[in-house]
Amino acid sequence: MTETKEESFIGKFMVLKGAMRELWLIFGTKILTITAYGLVGTSTLGLWLSSDLKLSDQSAGLVIASWSSVLTIFTVMVGSLVDAIGIRKSLLAGFGLCVIARFIMSFFSAPWIALPLGLLPLALGEALQTPVMVAAVRRFSTTRQRSIAFSIYYSMMNVGFLVAAWTFDRVRAGLGEYGHYAVPFTGIQISTYQTIILLGLMFTIPNLLITYFGLRAGAEATDEGVKISPEAPKYPEASFLNSFSLSCRDALKDWGRIFSNLWTQPTFYRFLAFFGFVVFVKLILYHMYYTFPKFAIRELGEGAPIGHIFGMLNAAIVIVLAPVVGALTQKFTAYKAVVIGTTITALSVFFMAVPPALFQGLADGWLGNLIGHSWLGLAGPVHPLYVAIVLCVVIYSIGEAFYSPRLYEYPAAIAPKGQEGSYLALSMLPYFVAKFFVGAISGFLLVRYCPAEGPRNSQMIWLIVGGMALISPVGLVLFRRYIQVHESGRE
C-alpha cells in the first residue's frame, strides 16, 4: 500500500518526462532572469535611488511607484503583442533592452541619464519577459504537465531570488554598504549598489544566447504531441528596417484587436475581480521589496544580512515546498489553492506587527542562537527582531507555496486558446494600483514610523500592511460564487 502511494506521488512529477526541450530552457532562463531582476528591481532599487542618485525617502518612493506602474502598463500592453509576434522574438527584445538599461544604471548616477535611459527601458525589457515566459510554460507543456510545470517554474523563479539575495549580501559585506568597486581594465569606480546592478547585467547576457540558439520559433506542446509551425517572414522582399516597421504596425493592429475583444468576454471581468482581491496580499511582497530594506537597516544596523533573512530564506522554502504542494494539491482548483495560501500569507506579517520584545525569550534561547549565530554569523546577543522576521518569512513562504504558482496557472487555465499572453499580461492590471500605492506610501511610512533619525514605531507599518492583506482571503471567500471561473482540464 505504501509503495503504491509513493509511486503515485513520484508519478505526479514524472509527467514532465519527455517534455519538449523548450520547457526546460524556459526553466533555465527563468533562473537567470529572476537573478538579474532580484539584483536590480527589488531591494537594491530603493537603496540605489537614495545612495547614488541622492533622492530622499519620499522621492525614491515616488520614483519606485512610477517605475512599477510603468512596468505594469508595459506588461499589460505587451501581452497581446506577444500573441501577435510570438514568444521567441518577444524574449529576444526583452533581454536586449535589459542589457542596455542595466549598463546605463551601472555606470551613470546622474538622474537625468539613469532614470530615462536606464530605469525606463528596464521597465519595458522586464515587461517583455514575465508574461512571455508564463505564456511559454503554457505553450510548452501539455494539460497533464501544466500544474507541475508551473510549480517547477515557480521553484526556478525562487532559485533566482535565492542567488540574488545571497549575491546582494555578499557584495554589501565585501564592499561595505556605501563602498566602491574598481572595474577591471577601465579605471572606473562604481558604488556598491551599481556593482550589484552590473552583476544583474552579467546574468542577462546568457539569456540572449539561450533564446536565440535554443528556442524554436512556432514550437508548441499539445496533448497529441509536439507541433512546430515555423514562422515565415511576412515581408520577404522588404529591407530589414522596412520589414521591422511593417511588422510593428501589424503587431499593433493585432494587439488592438485582441485587447478590444477581451472586454467583450464576461469571463474576463470575473478574472479581473479575482486578481483585484489577490492584489491585497501581494502588498506584502512589494513592501518587502521597497520598505523592508531601509526598515531592517535602520532597526538592525548597516550591513544587516537582509538578503538572507528574507530573500534567501523565502526562496529556499518555496523551492522545496512549491513542487511538493503542487503535487499534493494537483486535484485542487487554482481558486481553492489561492484561498488557502492567501490566508496563511496574510496572517504571517503580524509577527512583525507586534513589539519585538515579545520574542526576547526565543532570541536568547536555542532559536535565536540558531538564527543569529549558526546561520547569520552575528556576534553578541541576537536582536529579537531577527526572530520575528524569520517566523514571518517562514509562514509567509508556506502560504506563498500554496497560492503564488497557481496565480500563473489560473489565467493560463481559463484563457481562450490564442489569448494566453493577453490574459497572463492583463492579470497584472490590478497590480498597477498596488505597485503605485506601495511605492508611493513606502517612503511616507518610513518617514512617519521608521525614520533614519528620531523615535520609531516600526510595528505600525506591518500592522497596516497585514490588515490590508487580509482583504484577499476574506474577499475571495465571500464573493466566490460571483467570480470563480471554470478551469480548463478540471472538474
N, C-alpha and C positions, 0 to 999 in steps of 0.2 A: 504493500500500500504506500509506504514511504517512498519507494523507488519511483512509483507512478507519478506521485506529486512532484518529485524532484525533476523528472523528465518533462513534465508538463510545464514547470516553471522555466527550465532551461529552454524548452521549446519556444517559449514566448520570444526569446532573444534570437533563436535560430532562424526566425523568419527572414532575417537580414542576410542569411547565407545565400550567395548568388545574386545579391543586389548589384545593380549596374555600377560601373566604376565612378560615374559622375556623383553618385550619392556619397561615396567615401571621400571624393575630392572636396565636396562641399563641407563635409565634416572637418577636413583638414584646414581649408581656407577659413572656416569659422573660427578656429582656434587663433589663427594669426590675426584675423580681422578684429576680434574682441580684445586680444592682447594690445593691439595698437589703439583701439578705442579706449580701453581701460587706462592706458598710459597718458592719454591726451584729454579725453572728453569727460572724465569723471572727477576724481579727487584733485588732479593736477590743475584743471582749468581755473577754478576759483583762486587757487594759490598763485598761479602764473599771472592772472589778471592783476592781483593785488601787489605781488612782489616785483614782477618785471615791467608791467605796464603802469604801475603806481596808481591803481584805482582804489577807491575806498570800498568798504564792505557793501554799502548800498549800490554804488556804481557797478561794482563787479557783479552783484546780484542781478542788476537790470540787464547787463550785457549777457549774462548766462540765460536770463529769461528770454531775451530777444533771440539769442542764438538757438536755444532749444525750440522756440516757437517756429523759427525759420526752418530748422531741421525737420520739424513735424510737417510744416506746409509742403516742403520739398518732397517728403516721404509720401504724402497724400497724392501729390501731383504726379510723381514718377510711377506710381503703381500701375495706372492704366498705360503709361508709356512703355513699361516693361512688357505688358501683354501685347503691345504693338511691335516692339523691336526685338524682343527675345532676351533670355537670361544672360547668355554669354556676352553680348555687346554691352548690356547694362552694367555687368560686373567689371568689364574692362574699363569703361568710362568712370565708374566709381572709384576703383583702385587708383587710376591715373590722377584723378582730381585730388585724392587724399595725399598722394606722394608730393604733389606741388604745394598743397596747403601746409602740410607738416614741415616741409623745408622752410617755407617763409616764417612760420611760427617759431622755428628753432633758431633762426639767425637774425630776426628783426624784432625789436621791442618797442618801436615807435607805434603808438596806437593807430595812426593814420595809415600805416602799412600793414601791421599784423592783423588788424580786425577785418578790413575789407578784402585784402588779398590772401589772408590765411584762414581766419576763422569762418568767414562766409563761404568760400569754396569748400571748406571742410564739411559744412552742413550738407551741401549738395552731394559731395562724394559719399558721405555716410548714408544719405537717403537712397543712393543707388546701390546700396549693399544690403541693408537689413531686410526690407520686404522682398528683395530679389532672391536672397538666399533661402528665405522661408518658402517662397513660391517654388524654388528649386527642389527643396526637400519633398514637397508635394508632387512635383513633376517627376522626380527620380525615384519615387517609392510607390509600391502597389498598395491596394486597400489593406491587405493583411499586414504590411510592413509599416503602415502610417504611424500608429501610436508609438511603437518602439523607435521608429526613425526620428520622430520629433523629440522623444525623451533623450535619445543619444545626441541629437543635435543640441539640445539644451545643456547636456552634460559637457559637450565640447565647448560650448559658449563659456561655461564656468571654468573649464581648464584655462581658457584665455584670460579670464578675470583673475584666476589664481596666479598665473605667470605675471600678469600686470601688477598685481598687488605686491608680490614678492620683489619684483624689479623696482617698484616705486619706493619701497622701504630701503632696499639695498643702495640705491643711488643716493637717497637722502642721508643714509648713515655714512656713506663713503665721502660725499662732498660736503655734507652739512646742510641744514635747512635752507641756508641762503648762500651757498658756496658757488664755485665756478669750476668749469672743466675746459681744459685746453684741447681744442680739436686738433688731432694729429695732422702735420704737414700743412697747416693753414695759418698758424699764428693767431687764430681767433679763439677768444674765450667766451663761453656761453654759461648761463646760470644753471643752477641745479634743475630747475623746472624746464628750461629749454633743453637740457640734456635728456630728460625723460621724454620730451616730445620728439627729439631726434631719434631716440630708440623706437618710438612708435612708427616713425618713417621706415626704419630698418625692417620692421615686421610687416610692412605693407608691400614692399617691393616683390617678395616671393609670390604673393598672390597674383600679380600680373602675369608672371611666368606660368604658374599652375593653370590659371584660367585660359590663357592663350593656347597653351600646348595640350592641355588635358581635357577640357570640356568640348564635347562635340555639339555643334550647332544643330538644333532641331531634335535632339535626343529626348526620349520620353519613356518612362516605365509604365506599362499597362498591365492589367490582370492577365492578359493573353501573352505578354512578353514585351521585350524592348522594341520600340519603334524609333526609327531615325528618319526624319524628313529634312534633308539638308536645305539650308536657306539659300535660295537663288538670288543673285543681285537683281534689284528691281529696275535699275537703270544701268545696264552693262555698257552702253555706248557713251555715257556721260563721264566727264572728268571726276577725279576724286572729290574735289571741293563741291562741284555742282551736284554730284550724286549724294554727298552728305547733306547738302542743303535741301534737296528734294525729299530725302528720306526723313529729315526732321519735320518738314512740312506735313508729310503724310502721317508721321507718327503723332503729331499734334492733332491732326484731324481725327485719327483713330482714338486718341486719348479723349478728345471732346465728346465723341460719340459714345464711347464706353462709359465715361464718367457720367454723362447726362442720363444714360439708360439706367444706372444704378438707382437713381432717385425715383424711378417708377416701380421699383420692386418692394412690396410690403415687407418681405423678409429683411431687407436692408435696414429699415427703420428699427426693427426689433434687435437686429445685430448691433446697431449703434447704441441703443438703450442698454444692452448688455455691457458693452465696453464703457458706457457712461458711468455705470456703477463700479466697475472694476477699477477705474482710474483712481478712486479714493484710496485704495490700499496701495496703489503704485506711488502715492505721495511719499511713502516711507522710503522707497528706493531713491527717489530724487533728492530727498533730504539727506540721505546717506552720501550721495554724490556731492552735494553743494553746501550743506550746512554742517554735516558731521566733521569734516576735516578740520575746519577752524575751531569748532566746539572742542574737539579732542585735543588739539594742540594747546588751546588756551587752558583747558582744565587739567591736562596731564603733563604739559610741558613740551618744549620744542624737541623734535626728534622722536616723539611718541610713535610707536610702531602701528600707526593707524591702518596701514595696508594689511598687516597681519590680523588685527583684531576685527576687521570687517571683511575686507576683500578676500583674503586667503581662507579664513575660517568658513565664511559663507560659501565660497566656491568649492572647497574641499567636501563639505557636507552635501551640497547639491550634486556634485559629480557622482558621488556614491548613491545617493538616495533617488535622484530623478529616474534613472533607468529601472531601479527596483520598484519604486512607486508606480511607474508607468506600466510595468509588467503586472503588478498585483491589481492595478485598477483598470486593466485593459478593457474590461466589460462595462466600466463606468462611462456615462456620457461625460463629455468635457465640462458641461454645465455643472454636474454634480461635483466633480473633482475641484472645480473652481470655487464652489461654495465652501467646501471643506477647507481648502487651502487658504482662502482669504480670511476665514475666521481665525485660524491659527496665527497667520501672519499679523493681522490687526492687533491681536492680544499681546504679541511679543514685545511691542515697542514700550509697553507700560513698565517694563523692567527699568528703563532709563527715565521714566516719569516720576519715580519715587526718589527720596533722598538717598544718596549713595551710602550713607551711614548704616542703613538697614542691612547692607551686605558686608559690614566690617568683620563680623564673625567668620564669614566664609573667606574673606580676604586674608584673615590671619591664620586660617586653617589649611588643610591639605589642598583645597580647590584653589585658593589664592597662590599657594606655593607652586602648584602645577601650572597655572596660567602665567603667573608673573616670573617665576624663576626658571622652571624647567622649559617652558615654551618660549616666552618672550625675552628671557635673559636679563630681566630687570635686576637692579641692585637695591637692597634695602627693603623696607616694608612695601607691600603691594597696595596701591590705591584701590579702595573698594569699587570705584567706578569701572575698573577693568573687569571685575566680576559681573557687574550689572550689564555691561556691554556684551560680554561673552554669552551670558544667558539669553539676552535679547537676540543675538545673532543666531544662536543655536535653534531657538524656537522659530524665529523668522525663516530660517533656512528649511526647516521641516515643512512649514506651510508653503514656502516657495516651490519645493519639490512636488507638491500636490498640484498647485494651480498654474504656475507660470508656463511649463511646457504645453499645457492644454490651451493656453491663450493663443498659441501658434496653431494648434490643431483645429480649434473651433472655427475660425474663419475659413480655413482650408477645407473643412468638412462640410460647410454649408454653402460655400460659394458655387455658383453655376460654373460649369466647365468653360474654360477660356477666360474667366474673370477672377482667377485666383489672385493674381497680382493686385488687381484693383481692391478686392476685399481685404487682402492682407495689408496693403498700404493704408486703406481707409480705416482699418482697425486702430490706427494711430491717431485718428482725428480727435477723439475725446482727450487724448494726452496733450493736445495743443494747449488747452486751458490749464491742465495740471502742470506742465513744464513751465509755462509762463508764470503761473501762480507761485510755484515753489521757488523758481529763480528770483522772482521779484521780492517775495516775502523773506527769503532766507537771510538776506543782508539785514533787513529790519529786525528779524527775530534775534539775530546775533547781537546787534547793537542794543536791543531792548533787554534781552535776558542773559547774554553771554558776551559782553564787550571785551575788547582787548585789555582794557584797564577799568578798574572800578568794581563795585559789588555785582554779583551774578546770581541769577535764579534759573539756571540752565534747564532744570527739570520741566519748567513750563513749556519749553519748546516741544518736548516729546509728549507732554500731556495733550497739547493742541494737535500734534500730528496723529497720535493714537486715537483721539476722539473722532477725527475726520476719517481715519482708515476704517473704523467700524461701520461706516455708512455702506461699504461694499457688501459684506455678507448679509447685513440686515436688508438692504435693498434687493439683492438677488433672491432672497428667500420670499420676501413679501410680494414681489412682482413677477415671480417665476412664471405663472400661468399666462402672463401677457407678453413675455419677451423670450422665452425659451423657443429655440428653433430646432427642427428635426435635423440630426446629423447623419450625413451620408455614411452608409455601411453599418449603422447601429439601429437596434430595435427602438 
